[in-house]
Amino acid sequence: MYIIGENIHIISEKVKEALANRDAKFFQELAVKQVEAGAQALDVNLGPRKKDGEEVFPWIVQVLEEVVDVPLSFDTTNLAGIEAGLKKVTKAQPIINSTSAEPERLEKTPLLAKKYNTRLIALTMGSSGIPVAADERVNIAVEKLIPRMLEIDFPMQDLIIDPLVLTVSGCQEYCPHLIEAVRTLQYAWDPPPMISVGLSNVSNAVPSQNRPLINRVYLAMLMGVGLQMMIANPLDEKQNEVIRIIEQRDDSTPVGRLYLKIADRIANMEEPSIEDVDMSDPEQVKIWKTVQILLNKVIYADSYLEQ
């Protein structure tokens, strides 16, 4: 699993404060921690930075490249800021996160990515927003995103399609469709583009104590349909253990066997079965309840684990 570390994000008060103070040490320590934990790239989400983007993005590139060698992913809508940052990159091939099928973004952002030889994350979202159905998201990729890349001769190996994870809290019906979108996108073009998701989006607006579990169970499902790249928290050791279990097919523990069963059943276009669960094991029961909300079988509530 290729993990793009998500922790340099302006939504964090600590990141916001460190950016205001130009605290290079904070960002360097956070970058090193993520890479040491397994991140193979770093997402850098500092917001639009309309007033100071052309100063901030070069600064953060220089700060991070002093301590890590991995690709930096510019997660912003500020194209001028991205370009200023790209001019300072001296190490790994960077990533632009992101374009969409909205006409203005699709016109400008791929050209910038091609000019600076970056990879490009493209969202399956048009002017009318994010479609629910898997086939509609795939159609956006096949009919709009990929044709635009071909039009400008953008390397397909540098395109990353993101079919957009939305939260189980309020957008529950999107969760199973996203799984099928990931499955189908791998056959949507030859050669297929990479597919990535923002994993932790599935647990946005969920009580903090339940977020890691929801992320892990969804991850097992998505690995079942072949997901190989994600923006996620590399510091989540239990998440990393799920990745290891599924990649190495380690069935040496009861919980590990359950995660493998979930991944395998989703891979075979089957629904996970209660027969796979030891209902006397509280941890397995929590995983099973989480499967049910993610498949939209049980209505999500913040107290779902207590029901």
TIZAKE-74881 format. One record per residue (C-alpha): chain; x, y, z. Coordinates in Angstrom, 3 decimals, padded with zeros to 6 digits, m for minus. Example, Ala and Ser with C-alpha at 12.3 -4.5 7.8 and 13.67 -1.06 7.14 Angstrom:
<sites>
+-------+----------+----------+----------+
! chain !        u !        v !        w !
+-------+----------+----------+----------+
!     A !  012.300 ! m004.500 !  007.800 !
!     A !  013.670 ! m001.060 !  007.140 !
+-------+----------+----------+----------+
</sites>
This chain:
<sites>
+-------+----------+----------+----------+
! chain !        u !        v !        w !
+-------+----------+----------+----------+
!     A !  000.000 !  000.000 !  000.000 !
!     A !  001.368 !  003.358 ! m001.077 !
!     A !  000.510 !  005.799 !  001.721 !
!     A !  000.455 !  009.554 !  001.162 !
!     A !  000.738 !  010.930 !  004.696 !
!     A ! m002.179 !  013.210 !  005.549 !
!     A ! m000.981 !  014.895 !  008.736 !
!     A !  000.247 !  018.229 !  007.376 !
!     A ! m003.276 !  019.616 !  007.126 !
!     A ! m004.492 !  023.132 !  007.840 !
!     A ! m007.540 !  021.743 !  009.660 !
!     A ! m005.189 !  020.918 !  012.543 !
!     A ! m004.824 !  023.770 !  015.004 !
!     A ! m001.197 !  022.807 !  015.578 !
!     A ! m000.465 !  022.996 !  011.842 !
!     A ! m002.294 !  026.299 !  011.597 !
!     A ! m000.277 !  027.772 !  014.466 !
!     A !  003.020 !  026.419 !  013.157 !
!     A !  002.344 !  027.870 !  009.728 !
!     A !  001.499 !  031.274 !  011.165 !
!     A !  004.786 !  031.219 !  013.100 !
!     A !  006.788 !  029.713 !  010.194 !
!     A !  007.858 !  026.990 !  012.617 !
!     A !  010.122 !  024.929 !  010.374 !
!     A !  011.047 !  022.481 !  013.148 !
!     A !  007.391 !  021.511 !  013.693 !
!     A !  006.869 !  020.654 !  010.033 !
!     A !  010.188 !  018.830 !  009.762 !
!     A !  009.487 !  016.657 !  012.797 !
!     A !  005.986 !  015.853 !  011.543 !
!     A !  007.332 !  014.985 !  008.100 !
!     A !  010.038 !  012.689 !  009.467 !
!     A !  007.580 !  010.921 !  011.796 !
!     A !  005.260 !  010.163 !  008.899 !
!     A !  008.017 !  008.881 !  006.622 !
!     A !  009.521 !  006.737 !  009.371 !
!     A !  006.049 !  005.275 !  009.972 !
!     A !  005.745 !  004.261 !  006.317 !
!     A !  004.489 !  007.250 !  004.328 !
!     A !  005.871 !  007.137 !  000.800 !
!     A !  004.719 !  010.675 ! m000.012 !
!     A !  003.450 !  013.634 !  002.014 !
!     A !  000.242 !  015.530 !  001.382 !
!     A !  000.730 !  019.230 !  002.105 !
!     A ! m002.639 !  020.877 !  002.675 !
!     A ! m002.142 !  024.474 !  003.750 !
!     A ! m005.459 !  025.744 !  002.391 !
!     A ! m005.889 !  028.121 ! m000.568 !
!     A ! m003.491 !  030.731 !  000.894 !
!     A ! m004.768 !  033.360 ! m001.528 !
!     A ! m002.772 !  036.172 !  000.060 !
!     A !  000.560 !  034.498 !  000.708 !
!     A !  000.516 !  031.231 ! m001.259 !
!     A !  003.369 !  032.216 ! m003.550 !
!     A !  005.558 !  032.705 ! m000.495 !
!     A !  004.261 !  029.877 !  001.711 !
!     A !  004.501 !  026.975 ! m000.746 !
!     A !  008.159 !  027.552 ! m001.701 !
!     A !  008.941 !  027.921 !  002.004 !
!     A !  007.309 !  024.628 !  002.962 !
!     A !  009.024 !  022.801 !  000.070 !
!     A !  012.420 !  024.002 !  001.206 !
!     A !  011.666 !  023.139 !  004.841 !
!     A !  010.474 !  019.614 !  004.075 !
!     A !  013.129 !  018.770 !  001.498 !
!     A !  015.794 !  019.489 !  004.109 !
!     A !  014.717 !  016.374 !  006.018 !
!     A !  012.809 !  014.002 !  003.679 !
!     A !  013.252 !  012.746 !  000.125 !
!     A !  009.698 !  011.554 ! m000.609 !
!     A !  007.293 !  013.210 ! m003.092 !
!     A !  005.319 !  016.197 ! m001.866 !
!     A !  001.647 !  016.439 ! m002.798 !
!     A !  000.370 !  020.003 ! m003.169 !
!     A ! m003.185 !  019.851 ! m001.833 !
!     A ! m004.698 !  023.229 ! m002.688 !
!     A ! m006.786 !  025.023 ! m005.286 !
!     A ! m004.222 !  027.828 ! m005.538 !
!     A ! m002.498 !  027.165 ! m008.872 !
!     A ! m000.148 !  030.125 ! m008.525 !
!     A !  000.913 !  028.842 ! m005.123 !
!     A !  001.397 !  025.325 ! m006.486 !
!     A !  003.550 !  026.615 ! m009.328 !
!     A !  005.672 !  028.662 ! m006.946 !
!     A !  006.186 !  025.547 ! m004.838 !
!     A !  006.954 !  023.327 ! m007.820 !
!     A !  009.734 !  025.669 ! m008.866 !
!     A !  011.489 !  024.912 ! m005.565 !
!     A !  011.200 !  021.103 ! m005.739 !
!     A !  014.605 !  019.462 ! m006.165 !
!     A !  013.966 !  015.869 ! m005.086 !
!     A !  011.178 !  013.385 ! m005.886 !
!     A !  008.508 !  013.814 ! m008.557 !
!     A !  005.767 !  015.875 ! m006.873 !
!     A !  001.998 !  015.429 ! m006.989 !
!     A ! m000.740 !  017.985 ! m007.608 !
!     A ! m003.863 !  017.303 ! m005.555 !
!     A ! m006.076 !  017.920 ! m007.425 !
!     A ! m008.086 !  018.568 ! m010.542 !
!     A ! m011.697 !  017.569 ! m011.182 !
!     A ! m013.977 !  017.474 ! m014.197 !
!     A ! m015.106 !  021.051 ! m013.535 !
!     A ! m014.254 !  022.866 ! m016.780 !
!     A ! m011.891 !  025.536 ! m015.451 !
!     A ! m009.921 !  023.145 ! m013.237 !
!     A ! m009.746 !  020.514 ! m015.968 !
!     A ! m008.522 !  023.119 ! m018.434 !
!     A ! m005.727 !  024.570 ! m016.301 !
!     A ! m004.500 !  022.049 ! m013.738 !
!     A ! m003.401 !  019.218 ! m016.081 !
!     A ! m001.382 !  021.718 ! m018.107 !
!     A !  000.453 !  022.781 ! m014.962 !
!     A !  001.083 !  019.143 ! m014.045 !
!     A !  002.499 !  018.436 ! m017.493 !
!     A !  004.674 !  021.556 ! m017.470 !
!     A !  006.384 !  020.528 ! m014.243 !
!     A !  006.310 !  016.746 ! m014.805 !
!     A !  004.174 !  016.026 ! m011.749 !
!     A !  001.729 !  013.278 ! m010.993 !
!     A ! m001.872 !  014.464 ! m010.884 !
!     A ! m004.783 !  013.392 ! m008.701 !
!     A ! m008.087 !  013.782 ! m010.560 !
!     A ! m011.393 !  013.688 ! m008.700 !
!     A ! m014.493 !  012.087 ! m010.183 !
!     A ! m016.507 !  015.231 ! m009.604 !
!     A ! m018.095 !  017.584 ! m012.123 !
!     A ! m019.807 !  020.946 ! m011.939 !
!     A ! m022.923 !  019.359 ! m010.435 !
!     A ! m020.992 !  017.763 ! m007.581 !
!     A ! m020.213 !  014.166 ! m006.676 !
!     A ! m022.474 !  011.490 ! m008.152 !
!     A ! m023.622 !  008.696 ! m005.865 !
!     A ! m023.576 !  005.735 ! m008.250 !
!     A ! m020.307 !  003.935 ! m009.004 !
!     A ! m020.908 !  003.879 ! m012.757 !
!     A ! m021.460 !  007.641 ! m012.831 !
!     A ! m018.115 !  008.222 ! m011.155 !
!     A ! m016.422 !  005.841 ! m013.560 !
!     A ! m018.068 !  007.655 ! m016.468 !
!     A ! m016.581 !  010.964 ! m015.330 !
!     A ! m013.143 !  009.352 ! m015.380 !
!     A ! m013.623 !  007.703 ! m018.771 !
!     A ! m015.521 !  010.476 ! m020.539 !
!     A ! m013.883 !  013.606 ! m019.108 !
!     A ! m010.749 !  013.113 ! m017.031 !
!     A ! m008.857 !  010.572 ! m019.146 !
!     A ! m009.776 !  012.198 ! m022.501 !
!     A ! m008.387 !  015.499 ! m021.241 !
!     A ! m005.111 !  013.791 ! m020.351 !
!     A ! m004.926 !  012.203 ! m023.787 !
!     A ! m005.693 !  015.558 ! m025.406 !
!     A ! m002.611 !  017.164 ! m023.858 !
!     A ! m000.470 !  013.997 ! m024.079 !
!     A ! m000.235 !  013.672 ! m020.304 !
!     A !  001.464 !  010.408 ! m019.252 !
!     A ! m001.170 !  007.929 ! m018.104 !
!     A !  001.247 !  006.490 ! m015.542 !
!     A !  001.244 !  009.874 ! m013.809 !
!     A ! m002.554 !  010.089 ! m013.522 !
!     A ! m004.187 !  009.120 ! m010.220 !
!     A ! m007.991 !  008.856 ! m010.132 !
!     A ! m009.729 !  009.605 ! m006.834 !
!     A ! m013.370 !  008.442 ! m006.816 !
!     A ! m014.018 !  010.367 ! m003.600 !
!     A ! m014.673 !  008.861 ! m000.204 !
!     A ! m017.442 !  010.613 !  001.696 !
!     A ! m018.394 !  010.248 !  005.328 !
!     A ! m020.587 !  007.461 !  006.607 !
!     A ! m022.177 !  010.140 !  008.795 !
!     A ! m024.652 !  011.793 !  006.444 !
!     A ! m023.500 !  010.237 !  003.166 !
!     A ! m023.835 !  006.575 !  004.082 !
!     A ! m025.218 !  005.527 !  000.701 !
!     A ! m021.962 !  006.612 ! m000.967 !
!     A ! m019.839 !  004.069 !  000.931 !
!     A ! m020.673 !  000.862 ! m000.993 !
!     A ! m020.710 !  002.749 ! m004.311 !
!     A ! m017.172 !  003.951 ! m003.684 !
!     A ! m016.031 !  000.348 ! m003.246 !
!     A ! m017.517 ! m000.589 ! m006.608 !
!     A ! m016.042 !  002.505 ! m008.260 !
!     A ! m012.563 !  001.454 ! m007.110 !
!     A ! m013.188 ! m002.058 ! m008.424 !
!     A ! m014.390 ! m000.865 ! m011.839 !
!     A ! m011.866 !  001.921 ! m012.435 !
!     A ! m009.083 ! m000.645 ! m012.654 !
!     A ! m010.640 ! m001.881 ! m015.887 !
!     A ! m011.747 !  001.474 ! m017.254 !
!     A ! m008.685 !  002.088 ! m019.409 !
!     A ! m005.639 !  000.294 ! m020.753 !
!     A ! m003.219 !  000.945 ! m019.220 !
!     A ! m005.276 !  001.821 ! m016.136 !
!     A ! m004.428 !  004.898 ! m014.088 !
!     A ! m003.576 !  004.523 ! m010.421 !
!     A ! m006.470 !  004.862 ! m007.996 !
!     A ! m006.232 !  006.639 ! m004.659 !
!     A ! m008.699 !  007.640 ! m001.947 !
!     A ! m008.710 !  009.889 !  001.082 !
!     A ! m009.373 !  007.087 !  003.557 !
!     A ! m010.130 !  009.084 !  006.688 !
!     A ! m012.866 !  011.037 !  004.913 !
!     A ! m015.132 !  008.056 !  005.574 !
!     A ! m015.122 !  008.887 !  009.278 !
!     A ! m015.398 !  012.669 !  009.091 !
!     A ! m017.947 !  014.037 !  011.587 !
!     A ! m017.836 !  010.762 !  013.530 !
!     A ! m016.934 !  010.729 !  017.259 !
!     A ! m013.156 !  010.588 !  017.495 !
!     A ! m013.058 !  007.304 !  019.394 !
!     A ! m014.802 !  005.491 !  016.526 !
!     A ! m012.904 !  007.010 !  013.615 !
!     A ! m009.892 !  004.637 !  013.492 !
!     A ! m012.103 !  001.524 !  013.521 !
!     A ! m014.287 !  002.803 !  010.681 !
!     A ! m011.181 !  003.697 !  008.686 !
!     A ! m009.635 !  000.252 !  009.213 !
!     A ! m012.717 ! m001.720 !  008.240 !
!     A ! m013.257 !  000.389 !  005.127 !
!     A ! m009.602 ! m000.076 !  004.265 !
!     A ! m009.985 ! m003.865 !  004.381 !
!     A ! m012.947 ! m003.623 !  002.015 !
!     A ! m011.080 ! m001.341 ! m000.384 !
!     A ! m008.001 ! m003.541 ! m000.368 !
!     A ! m010.339 ! m006.365 ! m001.319 !
!     A ! m011.129 ! m004.564 ! m004.579 !
!     A ! m007.484 ! m003.791 ! m005.267 !
!     A ! m006.784 ! m000.384 ! m003.744 !
!     A ! m003.018 !  000.222 ! m003.711 !
!     A ! m002.736 !  003.925 ! m002.857 !
!     A ! m004.365 !  006.214 ! m000.299 !
!     A ! m004.048 !  009.470 !  001.567 !
!     A ! m004.131 !  008.360 !  005.196 !
!     A ! m002.544 !  008.655 !  008.605 !
!     A !  000.674 !  006.591 !  008.601 !
!     A !  000.946 !  007.002 !  012.376 !
!     A ! m002.088 !  004.752 !  012.925 !
!     A ! m000.364 !  001.503 !  013.908 !
!     A ! m003.560 ! m000.578 !  013.913 !
!     A ! m004.329 !  000.622 !  010.387 !
!     A ! m000.844 ! m000.378 !  009.308 !
!     A ! m001.377 ! m003.779 !  010.876 !
!     A ! m004.522 ! m004.316 !  008.780 !
!     A ! m002.469 ! m003.506 !  005.684 !
!     A !  000.194 ! m006.011 !  006.725 !
!     A ! m002.361 ! m008.719 !  007.511 !
!     A ! m004.039 ! m008.422 !  004.130 !
!     A ! m000.877 ! m008.004 !  002.070 !
!     A !  000.859 ! m010.924 !  003.791 !
!     A ! m002.364 ! m012.938 !  004.222 !
!     A ! m001.558 ! m013.452 !  007.873 !
!     A ! m004.385 ! m015.525 !  009.358 !
!     A ! m002.603 ! m016.271 !  012.624 !
!     A ! m005.063 ! m014.313 !  014.809 !
!     A ! m008.875 ! m014.365 !  014.978 !
!     A ! m009.170 ! m010.664 !  014.168 !
!     A ! m006.679 ! m011.008 !  011.342 !
!     A ! m008.720 ! m013.860 !  009.885 !
!     A ! m011.834 ! m011.707 !  010.019 !
!     A ! m010.170 ! m008.824 !  008.172 !
!     A ! m008.964 ! m011.292 !  005.539 !
!     A ! m012.473 ! m012.729 !  005.202 !
!     A ! m013.907 ! m009.244 !  004.738 !
!     A ! m011.361 ! m008.401 !  002.045 !
!     A ! m011.835 ! m011.737 !  000.290 !
!     A ! m015.610 ! m011.604 !  000.248 !
!     A ! m015.595 ! m008.063 ! m001.137 !
!     A ! m013.035 ! m009.187 ! m003.740 !
!     A ! m015.413 ! m011.965 ! m004.810 !
!     A ! m018.364 ! m009.555 ! m004.997 !
!     A ! m019.916 ! m011.190 ! m001.947 !
!     A ! m021.202 ! m009.542 !  001.202 !
!     A ! m019.237 ! m010.283 !  004.375 !
!     A ! m021.056 ! m012.926 !  006.395 !
!     A ! m021.896 ! m013.108 !  010.086 !
!     A ! m020.699 ! m016.718 !  009.855 !
!     A ! m017.169 ! m015.326 !  009.638 !
!     A ! m017.529 ! m013.589 !  013.017 !
!     A ! m016.992 ! m014.943 !  016.510 !
!     A ! m019.792 ! m013.061 !  018.243 !
!     A ! m018.281 ! m013.832 !  021.655 !
!     A ! m015.293 ! m011.637 !  020.780 !
!     A ! m016.128 ! m007.949 !  021.447 !
!     A ! m013.527 ! m006.725 !  018.942 !
!     A ! m014.944 ! m008.863 !  016.153 !
!     A ! m018.467 ! m007.699 !  017.009 !
!     A ! m017.362 ! m004.078 !  016.625 !
!     A ! m015.810 ! m004.875 !  013.250 !
!     A ! m018.999 ! m006.638 !  012.131 !
!     A ! m021.200 ! m003.705 !  013.195 !
!     A ! m018.896 ! m001.394 !  011.279 !
!     A ! m019.189 ! m003.552 !  008.162 !
!     A ! m022.961 ! m003.193 !  008.369 !
!     A ! m022.955 !  000.597 !  008.420 !
!     A ! m020.376 !  000.814 !  005.640 !
!     A ! m022.471 ! m001.432 !  003.425 !
!     A ! m025.518 !  000.716 !  004.235 !
!     A ! m027.292 ! m002.258 !  005.812 !
!     A ! m027.839 ! m000.542 !  009.160 !
!     A ! m028.547 !  003.161 !  009.543 !
!     A ! m025.502 !  004.940 !  010.915 !
!     A ! m025.745 !  006.611 !  014.324 !
!     A ! m022.920 !  007.874 !  016.505 !
!     A ! m023.904 !  005.197 !  019.020 !
!     A ! m023.950 !  002.354 !  016.464 !
!     A ! m021.473 !  000.222 !  018.416 !
!     A ! m023.794 !  000.248 !  021.432 !
!     A ! m026.861 ! m000.920 !  019.528 !
+-------+----------+----------+----------+
</sites>
